[in-house]
Amino acid sequence: MKKTTLYIGLNDKDRKVQLIDNLEAVKIVINILNHNGISGATVFNATGLYTHNDNQVVIENTLRVELFEGSREDVIRSVEAIKIALNQESIVLNTEVVNTEFI
């Protein structure tokens, strides 16, 4: 089975601060996933860390979204829509093969 994990930082790419609170961001992400045919996901609140090109270290609220369904096309379409909705420069997409069963 394939597991896809998205890491979505919540700081606005232009203003460099969080403009949409975590709960609203979760709702936006879930609505976009559902719209693109992905009806199952687990969403975690996390803390992300990155360094700008000018060496400024940024700590931000991040959503970690795990998916066990959806085609690559559905996931990519969802990521592109999430980037627009949350004004993100990029979203980390990690895909791995896992030994998972629905019992």
C-alpha positions as CSV (number, residue, x, y, z in Angstrom):
1,M,0.0,0.0,0.0
2,K,1.1,3.6,-0.6
3,K,1.2,6.3,2.0
4,T,1.5,9.9,1.0
5,T,2.4,12.5,3.6
6,L,2.0,16.2,3.0
7,Y,3.8,18.8,5.1
8,I,2.1,22.2,4.8
9,G,3.6,25.2,6.5
10,L,1.0,27.8,7.5
11,N,3.0,31.0,7.2
12,D,1.8,33.1,4.3
13,K,4.6,33.1,1.6
14,D,4.4,36.9,1.1
15,R,3.8,38.2,4.6
16,K,6.0,35.5,6.3
17,V,3.4,35.2,9.2
18,Q,0.4,32.9,9.7
19,L,-2.8,34.6,8.5
20,I,-5.1,31.6,8.6
21,D,-5.5,29.8,11.9
22,N,-4.9,26.1,12.2
23,L,-8.5,25.0,12.4
24,E,-9.5,27.0,9.4
25,A,-6.5,25.6,7.5
26,V,-7.5,22.1,8.4
27,K,-11.0,22.7,7.0
28,I,-9.6,24.2,3.8
29,V,-7.3,21.2,3.3
30,I,-10.0,18.6,4.0
31,N,-12.4,20.4,1.6
32,I,-9.8,20.4,-1.2
33,L,-9.0,16.8,-0.7
34,N,-12.6,15.8,-0.7
35,H,-13.2,17.9,-3.8
36,N,-10.4,16.0,-5.6
37,G,-11.7,12.5,-4.7
38,I,-9.7,11.9,-1.6
39,S,-12.1,11.0,1.2
40,G,-9.7,9.8,3.9
41,A,-6.9,11.6,5.6
42,T,-5.3,12.0,9.0
43,V,-4.3,15.6,9.9
44,F,-1.8,16.4,12.6
45,N,-0.7,19.8,14.0
46,A,3.1,20.1,14.0
47,T,5.8,22.6,14.2
48,G,8.1,23.2,11.2
49,L,11.5,24.8,10.9
50,Y,13.3,26.2,7.9
51,T,16.0,28.7,7.0
52,H,15.4,31.5,4.4
53,N,18.1,32.3,1.8
54,D,19.1,35.2,4.0
55,N,19.8,32.7,6.9
56,Q,16.8,33.8,8.9
57,V,15.5,30.8,10.8
58,V,11.7,30.5,10.8
59,I,9.5,28.3,13.1
60,E,6.0,27.9,11.9
61,N,2.8,26.0,12.6
62,T,2.6,23.1,10.1
63,L,-0.1,20.6,9.1
64,R,1.1,17.0,8.5
65,V,-1.5,15.2,6.4
66,E,-1.3,11.4,5.9
67,L,-3.2,9.8,3.0
68,F,-3.6,6.1,2.1
69,E,-5.8,6.6,-0.9
70,G,-6.0,8.8,-4.0
71,S,-4.1,8.6,-7.3
72,R,-0.9,10.7,-7.7
73,E,-2.9,12.9,-10.1
74,D,-5.5,13.5,-7.4
75,V,-2.8,14.3,-4.8
76,I,-0.9,16.7,-7.1
77,R,-4.1,18.5,-8.0
78,S,-5.0,18.8,-4.3
79,V,-1.5,20.1,-3.5
80,E,-1.7,22.7,-6.2
81,A,-5.1,23.9,-4.9
82,I,-3.8,23.9,-1.3
83,K,-0.8,26.0,-2.3
84,I,-3.2,28.6,-3.8
85,A,-5.7,28.6,-0.9
86,L,-3.1,28.9,1.8
87,N,-0.7,31.1,-0.3
88,Q,2.2,28.6,0.0
89,E,5.4,28.6,-2.1
90,S,5.8,24.8,-1.8
91,I,4.4,21.8,0.1
92,V,6.5,18.8,0.9
93,L,5.1,15.6,-0.6
94,N,6.5,12.3,0.6
95,T,5.4,9.0,-0.8
96,E,6.4,5.6,0.5
97,V,5.3,2.0,0.2
98,V,4.1,0.7,3.6
99,N,2.8,-2.6,4.9
100,T,-0.7,-1.3,6.1
101,E,-4.0,-3.1,6.3
102,F,-7.5,-1.9,7.0
103,I,-8.9,-4.5,9.4
